[in-house]
Each structure stands twice: as C-alpha cells, then as structure tokens.
C-alpha cells in the first residue's frame, strides 16, 4: 500500500494499535487507512473497531478509511456508521486506493476551508459587506476615508453588487449617523411624480395636493440623501437637482420661497454615465457635481475569492434563520460557486443559497441544490494551493532569468543566486528546455 502513493505524500506505517496511536499523536495525519484485522486479533475486527473509536476520539477531523476483505461488507458498513469516512476492499488495486485516499484528503481540506470561512471576519468592518478580495477591500478603505467628509459620492456598479449597502455605510460612518438616511429610486417613480417626491409640494399646487408635503431632500435635512439609479433621472429634473447641489436650497412645487437644506448626497447607478453624457441623456455639469468621489464596485466575478466567502456567510445566516445551522458546502458546490459567473451578483447568490438551504437533503449543500453546474477545476484553486503557487513562481522566474541571460546557464544561475546543479535540477523538474525559449 505504501508504494501506491506519490512522493509528495508523507506515509507513516504502524503495525498495531499502540504504534498507531503513537503515530497519530506525533504526526496528526489528515488521512488514516485502517485494517480492521489487527493483532492480537488478526482474524477478527474487534481490535480494528477499538482503534477506530480511539482515533475518532483523539482526532475527530481525521479521515479514516477502513480496509476490509471482500467478504466483510457488514464490517465496512459498521465502520462508516461509527464515523469512518470511506472503506476500501482488498485485494490491493493501486489506482482505486489512490483515488479513495485523495478523495479523503480533498474532504479534509474542504472541511478546514469551511471552518475557516465560518469563523473568519469578512475582512472589513463595514456592516453588511462581506469581502476578502483586494478589489473590495480597496473600495472599503476608500469608503472609510470618504465617510467622515461631506463630499458628494457616486457609487457605480452592476445591479446586485451592494451599492445601497455602501451608501448606508457612508452614512453610518459619518458625523450624520444619528440623523435620517433617506433613499429614493429615480427609476422606480414616474417622471410626473418624481419632482414632488424629491422636492415636496405646497397645498393646492396641483390637483390632489390637499396638504403641504416635504420632499425626500428636505426630510433628509441633517442626514444623508441616497439617489439610487440617478442615471435614469429625467433631464428636466437634472437641472433642478443641479441647482440644489450648487445652492443647497429646495423649491417645493408651487412655492416661491426657497428652503435651505443641509444634507449629504450619495448617488448610485448601474449605467455608464459617461456614455449617457455622450448620448445627450445626462448633464455633464451634474455629473461633476455628483462625482466628487467615485466608487466603482466590481461585480462578484471580478472579486478574487469573494464568491465562496460571500456564499459561506449567506449559508451561515440563512441556515440560522431556517433552523439549519450545521449546513456546509460540498466540494462540488464550492467548485461551482467559484466557477459560476454570477451575472446577478450578490442578489442572485442570495436567491440560490436560500433555495439550497431549503432543498439540501443532508448537512452538505451540493451544486445540484444550488442549481449550478460543478467543474473539476475550480476557479481560484491554483491560488489556494501554496505548492502550486510556489512551483509556478519558480518556473516563471527561471524562464525569465534564462531569457534575460540568452539561455546561458552560468549567467542564469548567478542571476538567480543558485548553483548550476540546482538550476539543472529545477529545469529538469519543470521540464524547461535550456537551449531555447519555451
């Protein structure tokens, strides 16, 4: 069995219960293959079952693969019931054994990742924002710098990327946090009503105006006004909004008396405002007023590693809401989450994770539960495998040095700070042709 495994696996052999427990404490292996027929009962399974209990008690996360004879299916089933993760039947088949062991290693790695994601912080102190990618962390750092000021901020990004959460964070981290946060969606209100919603109206100013009403801008006095989807604001209202931003006064519909307002303005849009300006659909002078600071929020597919982090956070919170707190993602689900493009961003992810929380049969959410297609090679896996990262970096450095030295081995070894024999060993390891560029 030992010779079945590749050189990058460290294999420790134990011949009886005592030596096995000693190795378990010393090595703390991720995977154990356990023959149930151990001395002093090589013909039975009592010693093997006793050792299985001890292993799982001392190291509950260790994946135990029980090795049984072809006629010992009952013992295999019993071992799985006791907590073994898999079983392997004799006689020895190197390919099948390697497959079973590698599957156990992947399971152990996935459980560690799930545990880490469940316990780690989101990487940012901003309420509601779960992020670990450098792209989103940079956005959050900028937001934390901007929040204490009163500059008008434009948040741009695809639908479902969390623009309103960022707008609320700007308010919560500002000196206006104890005042009101008034939000209005410029695309959701008909044009003939949007003006009165924003600026308010006087009693009798139009049919049906039976009383005086403050607009959103006035009601946000002292706080923050959030104009969502400002790219859809009608041109006629853009001129009036521009005057407000310049003068900081509002004119209610039907009133001739300007009302001073102290409010911070935060805008958001999923549209390309520059393209709207070129098309004559958005005022350029208004654009400069609303974009004193611009936050360009990247979609989930462009946030390195964030998809699984966000999905794990959603699974944890939704699992608690639905009384299923122990749910975790299976390997195929994690692969699918990492490789899916998420065109609907976080809003789509909430939809799929909520469905999976309801539909999952056991404690593990699968790609099928998420209605996603799993792939064998998850996006970002190379980045998470430190050995692969190191080998890729070494290979690229060697190639770069060879090219810089015109494939002169002596010069290349000096440039890299290694001996020629070491360089030859590395070029052999990475199958680099030293006579020409590859």
LUMDREN-353739 format. One line per 10 residues: their letters; for each residue x, y, z of C-alpha. Coordinates in steps of 0.2 Angstrom, whole numbers, plus 5000, padded with zeros to 4 digits. Each point is the difference from the previous one (the first is absolute). Layout:
<atoms>
A	X/Y/Z | ...
</atoms>
This chain:
<atoms>
XXXXXXXXXX	5000/5000/5000 | 5014/5012/5004 | 5007/4999/4983 | 4983/5006/4992 | 5002/5018/5006 | 5010/5014/4991 | 5016/5007/5008 | 4991/5016/5005 | 4990/4990/5013 | 5008/4996/5017
XXXXXXXXXX	4996/4982/5005 | 5002/4993/5017 | 4998/4981/5003 | 4993/4993/5017 | 4998/4981/5003 | 4989/5000/5015 | 4989/5010/5011 | 5013/5008/5011 | 5012/5005/4986 | 4985/5007/4991
XXXXXXXXXX	4995/5011/5014 | 5018/5006/5003 | 5001/5005/4981 | 4983/5008/5001 | 5006/5012/5014 | 5016/5003/4992 | 4996/5003/4982 | 4981/5005/5002 | 4996/4993/4982 | 4986/5007/4990
XXXXXXXXXX	4996/4982/4993 | 5002/4983/5008 | 4998/4983/4992 | 4995/4987/5013 | 5000/4981/4998 | 4987/4993/5012 | 5010/4984/5002 | 5013/5006/5012 | 5010/4990/5012 | 4996/4992/5013
XXXXXXXXXX	4984/4996/4989 | 5006/4999/4982 | 4986/4989/4995 | 4986/5011/5008 | 4996/5018/5000 | 4998/5004/5019 | 5018/5008/5001 | 4997/5010/4984 | 4983/5007/5007 | 5008/5004/5016
XXXXXXXXXX	5014/5010/4992 | 4987/5009/4988 | 4991/5006/5016 | 5016/5006/5007 | 5006/5009/4985 | 4983/5009/4998 | 5000/5005/5018 | 5018/5007/5000 | 4999/5008/4983 | 4982/5002/4994
XXXXXXXXXX	5004/5009/4984 | 5012/4986/4994 | 4993/4991/4985 | 5000/4981/5003 | 4999/4988/4986 | 4997/4982/5005 | 5008/4986/4991 | 4990/4984/4999 | 4999/4983/4992 | 4989/4997/4985
XXXXXXXXXX	4988/4991/5012 | 4999/5013/5014 | 4987/5012/4993 | 4991/4999/5017 | 5016/5006/5009 | 5002/5014/4987 | 4982/5006/5003 | 5003/5000/5019 | 5016/5010/4998 | 4991/5013/4990
XXXXXXXXXX	4987/5001/5013 | 5013/5002/5013 | 5007/5015/4991 | 5012/4994/4987 | 4999/5010/4984 | 5003/4986/4987 | 5005/4982/4998 | 5011/4990/4988 | 4999/4982/4996 | 5015/4988/4998
XXXXXXXXXX	5008/4994/4989 | 5011/5015/4997 | 4997/5011/4984 | 5012/5015/5000 | 4989/5011/4989 | 4984/4997/5010 | 5009/5002/5017 | 5008/5017/4994 | 4984/5006/4995 | 4991/4996/5016
XXXXXXXXXX	5015/5008/5010 | 5000/5016/4990 | 4982/5002/5002 | 5002/4999/5019 | 5014/5013/4999 | 4988/5012/4989 | 4986/4997/5013 | 5012/5005/5015 | 5006/5015/4990 | 4982/5006/4996
XXXXXXXXXX	4995/4998/5018 | 5015/5010/5006 | 4995/5014/4987 | 4982/4999/5006 | 5005/5002/5018 | 5012/5014/4996 | 4987/5010/4990 | 4987/4997/5013 | 5011/5008/5014 | 5009/5013/4991
XXXXXXXXXX	4995/5018/4999 | 4994/5007/4983 | 5016/5010/4999 | 4992/5016/5002 | 4991/5009/5014 | 4986/5007/4989 | 4984/4993/5005 | 4992/4989/4988 | 5015/4999/4988 | 5008/4983/4999
XXXXXXXXXX	5017/5001/4991 | 5017/4993/5000 | 5006/5004/4982 | 5012/5014/4998 | 4988/5009/4988 | 4986/5002/5013 | 5012/5003/5014 | 5007/5015/4990 | 4982/5006/4998 | 4997/4998/5018
XXXXXXXXXX	5016/5010/5005 | 4995/5014/4989 | 4982/5000/5007 | 5007/5001/5018 | 5011/5016/4994 | 4985/5008/4991 | 4987/4997/5013 | 5005/5013/5013 | 4999/5014/4987 | 4985/5007/4991
XXXXXXXXXX	5006/4998/4982 | 4986/4994/4988 | 5004/4982/4995 | 4995/4990/4985 | 5000/4981/5002 | 5000/4991/4983 | 4998/4981/4997 | 4989/4987/4993 | 4983/4996/5008 | 5002/4989/5015
XXXXXXXXXX	5018/5005/5005 | 4995/5009/5017 | 4999/5018/4995 | 4987/5004/5012 | 5010/4992/5014 | 5015/5010/4996 | 4989/5016/5000 | 4993/4995/5017 | 5018/4997/5006 | 5005/5018/4995
XXXXXXXXXX	4985/5006/5011 | 5004/4989/5015 | 5018/5005/5000 | 4997/5018/4999 | 4996/5014/5013 | 4982/4999/4993 | 4997/4982/5006 | 4988/5005/5013 | 4989/5009/4987 | 4989/4993/4986
XXXXXXXXXX	5005/4990/4985 | 4988/5004/4986 | 5000/4989/4984 | 4991/5002/4984 | 5001/4990/4984 | 4999/5012/4985 | 4996/4985/4988 | 4985/4994/5010 | 4990/5016/5001 | 4990/5007/4985
XXXXXXXXXX	5008/5016/4994 | 4984/5011/5004 | 5002/4994/5018 | 5018/5000/5003 | 5002/5019/5001 | 4987/5001/5014 | 5008/4985/5009 | 5017/5008/5000 | 4996/5018/5003 | 4982/4999/5008
XXXXXXXXXX	4985/5011/4996 | 4989/5014/5007 | 4982/4997/5004 | 4989/5004/4984 | 5015/5000/4988 | 4992/4987/4990 | 4984/4990/4999 | 5000/4988/5015 | 5013/5010/5010 | 4989/5001/5015
XXXXXXXXXX	5014/5004/5012 | 5018/5006/5001 | 5013/4986/4999 | 5019/5000/5002 | 5010/4991/4987 | 5014/4987/5003 | 5013/5013/4999 | 4992/5011/5013 | 4996/4985/5011 | 5018/4995/5000
XXXXXXXXXX	5006/5017/5007 | 5015/4997/5011 | 5002/4982/4994 | 5003/4991/4983 | 4991/5000/4984 | 5002/4984/4989 | 4995/5002/4982 | 5000/4983/4993 | 5001/4997/4981 | 5003/5019/4997
XXXXXXXXXX	5005/4995/4982 | 4981/4998/4997 | 4995/5018/5006 | 4991/5010/4987 | 5010/5014/4992 | 4987/5013/5006 | 5003/4995/5018 | 5019/4999/4998 | 5000/5019/4998 | 4990/5003/5017
XXXXXXXXXX	5011/4987/5009 | 5016/5009/4994 | 4993/5017/5007 | 4997/4991/5016 | 5018/4993/5001 | 5007/5018/4996 | 4989/5010/5011 | 4995/4987/5013 | 4982/5007/5000 | 4984/4991/4994
XXXXXXXXXX	4985/5007/4991 | 4984/4991/5004 | 4988/4998/4986 | 4988/5015/5001 | 5011/5010/5011 | 5010/5015/4997 | 5010/5000/5017 | 5016/4990/4999 | 5004/4989/5015 | 5018/4997/5006
XXXXXXXXXX	5005/4982/5002 | 5016/4993/5008 | 5001/4982/4993 | 5013/4989/4993 | 4997/4992/4983 | 5005/4983/4995 | 4995/4993/4982 | 5001/4983/4992 | 4997/4993/4983 | 5003/4984/4990
XXXXXXXXXX	5001/5010/4984 | 5015/5008/4991 | 4998/5018/5004 | 5014/5005/4988 | 4990/4991/4986 | 4984/5009/5005 | 5009/5017/4999 | 5006/4996/4982 | 4983/4995/4995 | 4993/5016/5007
XXXXXXXXXX	4990/4991/5014 | 5009/5007/5015 | 5007/5017/5004 | 5018/5001/5001 | 5000/5014/5013 | 4989/4989/5011 | 5012/4986/4998 | 5014/5010/5007 | 4990/5005/5015 | 4994/4983/5005
XXXXXXXXXX	5017/4992/4997 | 5012/5009/5011 | 5005/4983/5006 | 4996/4984/4990 | 4999/4982/5006 | 5000/4988/4986 | 4994/4983/5008 | 5006/4985/4990 | 4988/4986/4996 | 5002/4983/5010
XXXXXXXXXX	5009/4992/4986 | 5014/5012/5001 | 5002/4999/5019 | 5014/4987/5002 | 4994/4987/5012 | 4985/5010/5006 | 4986/4989/4993 | 5003/4985/5012 | 5003/5012/5015 | 4983/5009/4996
XXXXXXXXXX	4991/4984/4997 | 5007/4992/5016 | 4994/5015/5010 | 4983/4999/4992 | 4998/4982/5004 | 5005/5003/5018 | 4987/5014/5002 | 4986/4992/4990 | 5003/4983/5009 | 4997/5008/5017
XXXXXXXXXX	4984/5008/4993 | 4994/4984/4994 | 5006/4989/5015 | 5013/4992/4990 | 5016/5007/5007 | 5011/4985/4997 | 4999/5001/4981 | 5017/5000/4990 | 5004/5001/4982 | 5006/4983/4991
XXXXXXXXXX	5015/5000/4989 | 4990/5001/4984 | 4990/5015/5007 | 5016/5009/5004 | 5007/4997/4983 | 4984/5006/4992 | 4999/5016/5010 | 5018/5004/4996 | 4997/4997/4981 | 4983/5007/4997
XXXXXXXXXX	5000/5018/4993 | 4986/5006/5011 | 4992/5012/4988 | 4987/5006/5013 | 5014/5002/5013 | 4996/4999/5019 | 4982/5002/4997 | 5000/4984/4989 | 5011/4991/5013 | 4987/5004/5014
XXXXXXXXXX	4987/4992/4989 | 5010/4984/4996 | 5007/4997/5018 | 4982/5003/5008 | 4993/4987/4988 | 5015/4988/5004 | 4997/5002/5019 | 4982/4994/4997 | 5004/4986/4988 | 5016/4992/5007
XXXXXXXXXX	4996/4982/5006 | 5014/4998/5012 | 5013/5012/5008 | 5009/5003/4984 | 4994/5012/4987 | 5004/4994/4982 | 5001/5008/4984 | 4984/4992/4995 | 4991/5009/5015 | 5007/5016/4994
XXXXXXXXXX	4995/4997/4982 | 5018/5002/4994 | 5011/4989/4990 | 5016/4994/5009 | 5017/4999/4991 | 5015/4990/5004 | 5011/5015/5001 | 4994/5014/5010 | 5004/5018/4996 | 5013/5006/5013
XXXXXXXXXX	5006/4982/5005 | 5017/5004/4994 | 5001/5015/5011 | 4995/4990/5015 | 5012/4986/4997 | 5017/5007/5007 | 5010/4987/4992 | 4994/5003/4983 | 5002/5019/5003 | 5018/4997/5005
XXXXXXXXXX	5004/4989/4985 | 4992/5012/4988 | 5010/5014/5007 | 5016/4990/4999 | 4997/4995/4982 | 4996/5018/4995 | 5015/5007/5008 | 5012/4987/4992 | 4992/5003/4983 | 5002/5019/5002
XXXXXXXXXX	5018/4998/5006 | 5004/4988/4986 | 4993/5013/4987 | 5009/5014/5008 | 5017/4991/4999 | 4997/4993/4982 | 4998/4982/5008 | 5018/5001/5007 | 5000/4988/5014 | 5014/5007/5010
XXXXXXXXXX	4993/5018/4999 | 4983/4994/5004 | 5005/4991/5016 | 5010/5015/5006 | 4985/5011/4996 | 4988/4989/5010 | 5013/4998/5014 | 5001/4981/4999 | 5013/4987/4994 | 5000/4992/4983
XXXXXXXXXX	4995/4983/5006 | 4985/5007/5009 | 4995/5009/4984 | 5002/4984/4990 | 4989/4991/5013 | 4987/5014/4999 | 4999/5000/4981 | 4999/4981/5000 | 4986/5001/5013 | 4990/5013/4990
XXXXXXXX	5005/4993/4983 | 5007/5016/4994 | 5010/4999/4984 | 5017/5010/5004 | 5005/5001/4982 | 4986/5010/4994 | 4985/5010/5006 | 4985/4990/5005
</atoms>
